[in-house]
Amino acid sequence: MASAATAAVGADSVSITPVVVRPAWLPEFIPAFDGLRGVAILAVLLYHCHPRLQGTFLEPFIIWGWSGVSLFFVLSGFLITGIILDSGSSPRFYSNFFARRFLRIWPVYWLLLFLFYFFFPFLFSGYRWMFHGIAAAPWLILLLFVQNLWPISLPGAIGPTWSLAIEQQFYLFWTPIARRLPPRWLLFAALVMLAVSPFVRLYYGDRFTPTNTITHLDGLAIGSTVAIALRVQHWPMDIWKWITRSALAVGAGGVALMLHRGSAFTDTLLAVGFGGMLLAALLGQAASRPTLYCRLLTIRPLLFVGKISYGLYVTHILVFSVLGGYVDKPLDPFGIPGNLAIVAIRLAASIGFATLMWYRFEKPILGLKRYFNFR
């Protein structure tokens, strides 16, 4: 194994973990990841339309679309842990890292809260109803990003933010651990994190909220494990291909188990399978000629949906709700054809709104990341 280079000694590098070695074959930019995000967000969108797809051939598939969130977690764990490890002795790491995370997560989140609690209530119901909603909202919980830890009932449009809260808590606690632990101990910590969630779900699940962070660490742990292992275990690509096939097989077993009966380990098995999908994208991108899998993931429409996936995820239920009175009721009498039309309109409207938000809101804000680059 190639030895890890020691971090530079200086005022800005005290207590910094030794720099680990990024594999030469690992691409700096992985377009297929946007494709995976596109797959994940489309699965979530269709899942939230599943009552409208009952009785169609899509129903057996889309009822499991909730697992798209697990795929998002795997990608986040891989990318965030990789950023932490690759930053080495970058000065002002914490300020730059959390500023970049802030620009990515918070503005769209605040926009959602503004639209849901201020703009649309005022637009459709007047200022009295708006003030009523504002007064009833759990603002402290929402602003601290701990809505997943409390047994409160969130409005449908705010519901997806439970996963944002998990990611925020993961960044907060995992980042200093990943910066300070030696790489092999960090790999062990990620594996422990992977083992914790299913056993907590199995033995103590009734003591936590269904969205509690400790019960949803599987995907983040798998992504982190892959990111660390790639930089610590310098195996040839043939071994990584074997690991990829094994992970995909485990994921297929998870699907079979899920279809037969759920268990506390279903999420873990699915996360392992998603880790295999991530590795397949990496290896396919690194090949001299991209694999068919990578070519499918990099179809332009899928790449675009993946690019706008964060805003689309945060706002899609809000868009569905606003459309309800104008689209759902008039088309309800038409049965399955009407339901299919409702789903098509929902998808088009939510993607359209997310596209507008991307170009007019998200992209300009994300451009500010250039002031917080890592060296």
Helices and strands as residue ranges (DSSP letters): G 11-13, H 31-47, G 50-53, H 59-62, G 65-67, H 68-86, H 93-114, I 115-119, H 120-125, H 127-136, H 139-143, G 156-158, H 161-180, H 183-204, G 205-207, G 213-215, H 218-232, H 237-260, H 266-286, H 292-297, H 300-307, H 309-323, I 324-328, H 329-331, G 332-334, H 335-357, I 358-362, H 363-366, G 367-372
